[in-house]
Amino acid sequence: MSFATILPMAFVMIAGPQIISSFFFATSENWAKTSAAYIGGAALSITSFVTIAYFVGKGTKSAASTAHTGNLILDWVVLALLVVLIVRVFLTRHTSHPPKWMGRLETASLKLALVLGLLLLGIFPTDILTSVAAGLHVARHGDSWWQLLPFVALTLLLLATPAIMVVLLGRRAHVILPKIRDWMNNHSWVVSEIVLVFFAAITINSLAGD
């Protein structure tokens, strides 16, 4: 099933401002509600993009002269997206500190948290490309739409991790979370590159098999 292949792409989805924002929300006074609003916005955004990509992929396969041609088209498109992602992640790897505006998230309203979830997981280039690649990959293999849901669920679980840690750690979370946040801000690109290269290798293998 193709859902297992795209699961690691969830780490690419949250690497960068997406997970950093989760940490800021988790250390805010109204952390539970703002974290929930942020994750809710992200859920709407991710689900929308992967669904659109999935049905575009299904349409491409149907419009192609043969199933073989449709699969080739989708494989090449996915591979092109992955190459762009690999280059983008590498070029933006030296973001040393979170933007100043993120500090305001600790006093953010529910509306702002919801909108930020929609925007960061929707219009952020890395996330758009990743969502599209995931949706097209599932469509290319002829699997059902629901196989995108584990990918969406894992992405949301990762975004919720800082809030979960607050529940588990209590006051200690305010000491531990900033340290984890800073480490992830400096090193998450490495995990993203490994995942992207792995997924690209799978796609190349699929092309070679055709």
Residue, then its C-alpha position, 0 to 999 in steps of 0.5 A: m500500500s502506498f500510504a506506508t511510502i509517503l508516511p516519512m514525508a510527514f517529517v518534511m511537512i513539519a520541518g521549519p516554521q511549522i513545528i517551531s510555531s507549535f513549540f511557541f503555541a505550546t509555551s503560551e498561556n492559552w496553549a491548549k486552545t491555540s495549539a488545537a486551533y493551529i492544528g485544526g487549520a493545518a488539518l484543513s490545509i493539508t487535507s485540501f491540498v493532498t485531495i486536490a493533488y490526488f484527484v488531479g493525478k487520477g484525472t491525468k491517468s484517465a486522460a492518458s492514452t494508456a495506464h503505462t503512459g499515465n504512470l510515467i507522467l505522474d512518476w516524472v512529475v513527482l520526481a521533479l517535485l522531489v528534486v525541487l524540494i531537495v534543493r530548496v531544503f538544502l538552500t534554506r538550511h541555515t535559518s539560524h533563529p526563528p523569525k521575530w514575529m514568532g515570539r508573538l505567538e505566545t500571546a496569539s489569539l485563536k483566530l491567528a492560530l487557526v489562520l497560521g495553521l492554514l497558511l503555513l501548511g498550505i501556502f508555504p512552498t515546501d508544504i505545497l510541493t510535499s502535499v502534491a507529491a504525496g497526493l500524486h504518488v497515491a493516485r499513481h499507484g491506483d490506491s484509494w483516497w483514504q490512504l492519504l489519511p495516515f499521512v495527514a494524521l501523522t503530520l498533525l500528530l507531529l505538530a501536536t507533539p509539543a502540546i502533548m509534551v506539556v501535558l506529560l511534563g507539566r512545568r518542566a516543558h517550559v524549560i525543555l521545549p525551547k531547547i528542543r525547538d532550537w535543536m530542531n530549528n538547526h537540524s531538522w533539514v537533515v532529516s528532511e533531506i534523508v526522507l526526500v532522497f529516500f522517496a526520490a529513490i523509490t520513484i526512480n525505481s518505479l520509473a526503472g521498473d516501467 
